[in-house]
Amino acid sequence: MRGVTGRLMLLDTASLYFRAYFGVPDSVKAPDGTPVNAVRGLLDFIDRLVRDHRPGHLVACMDADWRPRWRVDLIPSYKAHRVAEERAAGPDAEEVPDTLSPQVPVIEEVLDALGIARVGVPEYEADDVIGTFTARATGPVDIVTGDRDLYQLVDDARGVRVLYPIKGVGTLQLTDEAFLREKYGVDGGGYADLALLRGDPSDGLPGVPGVGEKTAARLLDRFGDLAGILAAVGDPGSGLTPAQRRRLDEARPYLAVAPKVVRVAADVPLPEVDTALPHTPRDPVALAALAARWGLGGSLERLLTTLAS
């Protein structure tokens, strides 16, 4: 993070290449017929982001471990429905479409040849890498993700916002605290408590039975945070309904561990990387070979033109 001046853009890379894969037809192929829709879609996405938002620094944050053991030990159901194969050593295999998996190494090679910083840390998700970069940032931060979990990092005072793709790569929802208060009734700091209370089936988080998003927002508005809500459970005069009191009390074991699972880490041991947005490719020879091998064509050419400008 040394020498970071200007806007820092952090990409939740897997989230974006999944969206590219499903948003770009699989008829987009390399000369040998291999689908490269996720590769080209991601390059187009990065091109649009750089042109529209002009970051001074850019990091492609990676899932070195999409389902860290320390999270699973706390909540065994965490992402369990997305496990394709359990492995004794290393991360479990995630369910990924057959024609997407071979594209991921190509994406990594292209980013490296371009000179775009790519960071993944063993035993941590990309969300945690993003959380740590954000915590260390001294200037404004744009987080680009299709994962609402990262709304918890939104902080107007520090200039931290989330750019959330709504449709393709051209329409992004700019998520700041005003948006969060209007949509969810919380600010960035309260979003993690809202998420763990309501639960999230896509991540295997059970939540508190009977406490949906609106109820969670009302509880947080009334009692401030999760600690305040739990204190209210033990206070007969707090005004909780009997059903709410019972459900929250029964959920104490879950609520004791859920914050560590839901909140992104801010202390990941990041490697020293050059995050500056490259203006010329780091390895033009390797990049030319990749462009020819995978038929990256206009997608890569447009991005190179944008970076050079």
C-alpha positions, 0 to 999 in steps of 0.5 A: 500500500505504499505510495497509494495516492488517488482513488483505489479501485478493488475488484471482487474478481470472481464475482465479476467474472461469474457475471461476465460468464453469464452475461456474455454468450458462450459463442464468444470463443478462442480460435480453437473453439474454447469459450472465452466469454468470461475472459473477454467479458471481464476485460470489457468490464475493466475497460468500462470501469477505468474509463468511467471512474479513472482510478489511480490504483486497481487491484484484482482481489482473488479467492485464494480460499472461497470457503475458509476453514475458520469460517466453516468451523464456526458455522458448518453450513457456511457455503456448504451447498456450493461444495462440489468436492470435499478435500482433506488438504486445501480448499474444497472444490466449488461448483463452477460451470464446466466451461468457466473453470478453464477460463480462470487461469487465462484471466489470471495470466492476462491480468498478470501480463497487463500488470494489473495487481492480483492479490489472493491470500491463503485461508482468506476470501477476496472479501477479506482482501478487499476489507484489508485494502479498504482498512489501510487506504488513505484515500477514496475507495471504489469496491466493484462487486456483485456481492451485497456482503461488501455493503458493510464497508461503505463509509461516506466519511472515508470515501468508501463506496460500492459499485454494484452491477445491476445490468451487464457492465454498463449500469452500476448502482453507486452504493453510499450510506444514503442508499443503504439507509433508504433501502435497508434502514442501516448505514455501512457499519450496521449492514453486517448485523442486518445480514447476520440477523436476517440470514443469507441462504446463498451463503448458508447463513441461517439467520434468526428464525422469524427475523427477516430484513425489515424486522432486523432493520427495526431492531437495529434502529431501536437498539443500535447494534447486535450487542444492544439487541442482545442486551434488550433480550435480558431487559424485561422493559425493552419492549421486545415481543415475547416471540422476538425475545424467545427467538433471539434468546434461542439464537444466542449460540449462532449470534455468538459466532456469526459476526466473525463469519459475516464481517470481512477481515481487516487484518489479512497479511497482504503481500507488497504489490504495486497497485498503480494502474498500468499504462503499458503492459508489464509483459507485452510479449506474453500478452501478445501470445495470450491475445493470439492463443485465446482470440482476445481481439477488441476486448484487449485492444480497447482496454490497452487503449484506455490504460494508455490514455 
